[in-house]
Amino acid sequence: MQRLEALKAWLATQFPDQDIAVAFAAADADFRRYFRATFPDGTTRIVMDAPPEKMNTDAYVSVRELFAPAANVPAILLRDREQGFMLLEDLGTVTLLAALQHDERDMVHKHLLLEAVDTLIEIQKISQPGVLPDYDHALLTRELNLFPEWYVAKELGKPLTFAQRKLWDAALQALLPRIEAQGKVYVHRDFIVRNLMLTPGRPGVLDFQDAVYGPVSYDIVSLLRDAFIGWDEEFVLDIAIRYWEKARAAALPVADSIDEFYRDFEWMGVQRHLKVAGIFARLYHRDGKDKYRAEIPRFIKYLKKTSRRYSELAPLFQLLVELVGLDEDDNDDSIQSVFSATRLASDQ
């Protein structure tokens, strides 16, 4: 409440003698909150509240300037760095997630997702090394380790045994080199339909402050393998192929063949899903936020499906089965073949 009163006082000093209505708009998984300020003439603006002792908004400002030539990002109208307040352009109230949930026709979903793909391509086209932090081995590994630390140990209450730790290490030894070998571009890092706004012409892009320079497949995976909405494999493959064709035409560093690209896409998804499962568990067990906890099973299902598909990821599949069991649609014969491959690899 103290922060809200301080925010209102800040607005009053910036716009004296104006009766501004302030209402809650949204909250992030971190400590940021957003309020919609409505001015007497009906104009609306968004006010970001980022407590300075917990959040540094410098990255938001710098990435916003970087992305602005390529994407529809909200303009920064006013900023008080010391108090942690920013007045932003209002990109509306309808996220792509809400639009997709409102109209479930495939043609509508495809149209909206391809608009998002076009924006993603434009962001990636302006990529340069040395501008954003590198999505390097240390960061990728630190994110992956959120899974055993928070999902396995805290959410499941099953800290990894010595044998399970060997499976985990084997999975990472297979996964990371493939990811790190991908071409590098600017990575939004949370390019999901909750962070895209339905605006005329092209979607508005939000929540970009954690952007890095890293694997080219990361953001398209974020878009198509979402925590909050899912599509069947055929639909995902269709959009992924269209992205790959556009990326190739734009001379972006994607794999030369669609088969290789889709493998990159899926393996990148494994890293992201492991990370997000850990983050969602941490939000609940450390921060007391249960908003995203119910979405974790979707990621576990993604992880099991992908790790079954590739023999190199068999250790991860075996680990997941030991931790959470089998799904109803798992075939016992195929499971045993995966486990046999895992045991063979561990014996060599």
N, C-alpha and C positions, 0 to 999 in steps of 0.2 A: 504493500500500500504506500510506503514511503517513496518508492521509486515512481509510482504513478503520480503522486502529488508533485514530486520534483519535475516530472515530465510536463505536467500541466502548467507548472510555474514557468518552465523554460519556454513553452509555447506562448504563454501570456507576455513574456518579455520580448519575444520576437514579433508578436502581432498584437500590440497594445490596442485596447478598446475594441477587440473583436471577440464575440462570443463563439468559442470553438468547442464543439462537442467531440469528446474523445471516447471511443469504444474499442474494446479488445478485438483484435483481428486474427492473430495467430501466434503460435509459440514454436520455437525450434527444439530439437533434441538437446541443445546446449542451454545456455542461460539467456539467450536473446528472446525478447517478446516484441510483438508488433501491434500497434494500435492504429485505428483509422481515425484521422482528424477531419471533421466536417466543418467547413467554414460557412459563414453566414450566407454567402452567395451560392452555396450548394457544392462548391469545389471540395474534393477530398484529397487528402495526402496520407501517406503512411509514415508513422513515427517509429523508428527502431529504438528499442531500449536495450542497450548492451552494457551491463554494469562494468565499469572500467577496471574494477579489481578482479574481475573474472574473465573479461573479454577484451581483446585488442581489435579495434575496428580498422586498423591501418590496412590489413590485407584486403578487406572488403573494398576499400576505396581504390587501392591500386589495381585489383583484378577487375573492378568495374570499369576503370579507365582503359584497361587492356582489352576487354571484351567488347566495349561499346561500338567500335567500328564494324563488328561482325554480328552482333546480336542485339536483341531488344532487351536491354537491361535498364532498370529504373534509374532515372537521373537523381543525383544527390543535390537537393535544393539548399539545405542548411546542415551544418554539422557542429556539434559541441563535443570535441574529443575528450575533454577532461571529465565531463559528466556522462559521456557514453550515449548521447542522443543524436539521431540523424533524422532529418525530414526528407522523405523520398517521394518520387513520383508514384502515384497509385496506378498499378496495372490491372486493377479490377478485382472482382471477387470470385471468378470462376477458374479453378485450376483445370489442367487437362485431365486430371484424375476424375474430377466431378463431371466434366463433359463426357468422358468415356463411359462413366457409370450411368449417366442420364440416357445415353443413346447407345445401345449395345450392338448395333448393326456393324458387321465387319467392314463395310465400305466407309463408315464414319471413322472407325478406329484406324483403318489404314490411312485415310486422309490426314487425320490429326497426327499420327505417328510419323508420317512422311514429312509433314511440315516441321516436326521436331528434328528429324534427320537432316533436313536442309539447313536448319540453324546450326546443328552440331558440325556439319561439314564446313560451314563458314567460320566457326570458331577454330576448328582444326587447321584450316588453310592459313591462318595468320601465325601459326606456331613458330617459335624460335627457341633454340636452346639458350640456357643461361639467364632466362627472364623470370621464370617461376621455379620454385624448389623442385628438385628432382624426385620423382617417385622411384627411389632407389631400393636396393636390396634391404637395407636396414629398415626403411619405412614399410615395405611390403611384409617383411617378417614380423615387425612389431604389430602390425594389424592382424596378421594371421594368428599370432599368439593370444589374441583376445578370445579366440574360440576355446582352447583348453582352459584358460584362466577363468573366464566368466561363464561361458555356456556349459562346459563340461563340469567344472568343479563347483560352480555356484548354482546354476539353473538345474542341472541334473543331480548334483550332489555326488558325483562319481569322479574324483580326481583320477587322472590317467595312471594306470599301473605301469610297471617297467616295460612289460610286453606291449602295451598300448602306446607308450611313448615311442617305442621303436617303429611302430606302424605310422605314427604321426611324423616322425623324422623322415621316414622313407617317402611319405607322400610329399612333404615339402621339398625333398631333394629332387623329386620328379617334376614338381609343379613350377618352382621358381625359375629354373633356367629357361623354360619355355616362355614364361611371361616376360622375363627380362630381355629375351631376344627379339621381342616385338619392336616395330618401329615406334618412334616417340612423337607425341603431339601434346598440345595443351589438353589437360584432363580436368573437366569441371569437378568431378569426383562425387557428385550426387545428382546426376542428370536424370531425374526421375519425374514422372508425371505430376507428382505433388509439388515439384519446384518449377513447373512450367505453367504459365498462365494463358488462358484463352484470350488472345488479343487480336485485333484485325491484322490480316496479312501474314503475320508470323507470330509464334508464341513468345510471350515474355519469359525471361530467364531470371530465376531467383537463386539465392543460397549458393553463391559461387566463390565465397571467400576462401575456401580450402583448396582452390585449384593448384595443380602441380603439372609437371612436365613428365609424361610417362606413357604407358602402353596404349597404342592406338585403339584397341578394342574395348577399353574400360567403359567409356561413356555409353556406347551402344549396348553393351551388356546391361548397364544400369537401367537404361530405358526399357529394354525388352524382357528383362528378368527381374521384375519389380517385386517389392514386398507387399504392395497393396492391390495389385491387379495382375492377373495372369492370362496368358493366351496359349492355345495349343501349339504343338511343335511346328506344324505346317505353317501357321500364321507367322510365328517368330522367324522361321527360316526365310519366308518370303520377304519380310521387312529387312532382315539381315543381308540378304542377297542384294536388295535394292540399295542399302547403305554401301555395301562393298562396291557395287558398280559406280555409284556416285563418288566414292572415295578414290577409286582408280582413275576416274575421269578427272578428278581434281589433283592427281599426282600425290596423293597422301600415301604414307608408307605402310599400306596393308599388304598382306600376302598376295602372291601372284595368282593363286588358284582359290576358288571359293571353298574347296574342301579344306585347304590349309587355313584359310581365314576362319572358317566356322570352328575348326579345332581351337584356334587361338581364342575365339569368342567364348567357347565353352570353358576352356581352362582359366581364362581371366575371370569368368563367372564363379568358378570355384573359389578363387581367392576372395572375391568380393562377398560371396555368400558366407564364407567362414568368418570374415571380418564382421559383417553386419549382424550375424547371429550372436557374436560376442558382444557387440555394441548394444544390441537390444537387451541382452541379459544384464549387462552392466548398468544400463539405465534403470532397470528394475531393482537389482540387488544393491547397487551402490547409491543411486540417486533417488530411489523411491518412485520412479516414473514407470507405470505399467502400460502406457499408451501403446507401445510397440511390441510388447511381449507376445501377444497372441499371433503376431505375424511370423515368429521364428519358425514354426513348422513348415511354412511354405519354402523357406530357404533350405531346411533340412531335406525336403523332398527334392528340390533342385540338385542338391549336393549328391544325394544317393543316386539319382538318375544319371548324372554326368559321370560320377566316379565308376559306375558299373560299365559305362560305355567304353572306357579306355583302360587297357590292361595295365598301363603305367600307374594308373591311379587306384589300382586294386587295393593297396594298403589302406587308403582313405575309406573306400567302401567297406572293407572289413571292420575298420574302426567304428564307422557309423552304425553298422549293424549291431556290433557289440554294445554300443552305447544306447541306441534307441529301438533296436529290433527291426523286423522286416515290415514292409507294407503289404497290404492284402493282395496287391497285384504282382508282387515279386514271385518269380519262378524259381523253385528250389533247385532245379538242375543247373540253371544258369548261375545261381548263387554259389553252388559248390564249385563250379568251374572257376569262378573268380577267386574263391578262397584257395583253391589248389594252385592257381597262378601266384597268389601272394606267398603261400608257403614255399613254393619252388624258388621264388626270387629271394626269400629270406635265407634259404639254405645255401645259396650260391656265394 
